[in-house]
Amino acid sequence: MFGHTAQDKQQQLAPLPAPAEATPPATANRLAIVLFSGTIDKLMSASIMATGAAAMGMDVEIFLTNWGALAFRRGDYTSNTRVSADYADYRGTLLEQMAAKKVTSWMENLEGAKEIGNVHITACSHTMTLFDLQLSDLEPIVDEVIGVAAFIEGARDSAMTLYI
């Protein structure tokens, strides 16, 4: 603003004190992932992050919601070749390179992650109701159906939370 000195600006930019009820720092060696997308590029990213965290000894909690949950319908992963709209132009190249290099699918990555560590995959109860799905409609890799409050309760003290 006009007429203010550099010292005035410094005083205005001083950090605010932390609120009395500030969230405590993360205490769990856990990675929490909210998996919203059902496109293979994002499913692959989530599966690689989960596998890396499991390999490092972290617990992993994956919460499937919306299109992420639909990607786990029985058998759908074998025919899903959808890519995020931002990268649709590269879909063919991605699929060709994955086939040529024999890249494991995102589902195989998650199965491997469960074999090497504590990986828990849950589906959002609201999404399941919205799309008339039961746990039995999903791949067996999904452990249970829970509400968002149950996921948040577990995720609140995680070392990291990702939204994919």
C-alpha positions, 0 to 999 in steps of 0.5 A, a space after each residue: 500500500 502507499 505510504 507504508 514503510 518496509 518495517 510496516 510490511 514486516 510487521 504485517 507479515 509476522 506469522 500468526 500463533 498456532 491455534 490452541 487446538 492445532 492438529 498434533 503431528 502425525 504419529 503413525 508410520 502410515 500412508 493413507 491414499 484416497 483413490 478417487 480416479 479410475 483411470 489407469 495412469 492414476 491407478 498405476 501411480 497409486 499402486 506404485 506409491 502403495 508398493 513403495 510404502 509397503 516395501 519401506 515398512 509403512 502401513 498403507 490404507 487405500 480408500 476407494 471412492 467414486 471412480 476409484 471404487 468402480 475400477 475395482 469391480 470384478 474383472 474390470 481391471 483387465 479391460 480398463 484402458 482409460 487414461 486421464 483426459 489431460 493425457 488422452 493424447 498419450 494413451 496409445 503410447 502408454 499402452 504400447 510401452 507398457 505392453 512392450 516392457 511387460 509392465 505389471 498391471 496396477 492390480 498386480 502391483 497392489 497384490 504384490 504390495 499386500 504380499 510384502 506389507 500391511 496394505 488395507 484396501 477399503 471401499 467407500 460405503 456412500 459410493 457403494 450405495 450410490 452405484 448399488 454395489 456390494 463387497 462381493 461385486 468388487 475384486 477380492 483384494 478389497 478388504 471391506 466397505 467403510 464410511 468416510 469417518 472411519 477412514 478419516 479416523 485412521 488417516 488423521 495421524 498418518 505420516 502422509 495422505 495422498 489424494 489420487 
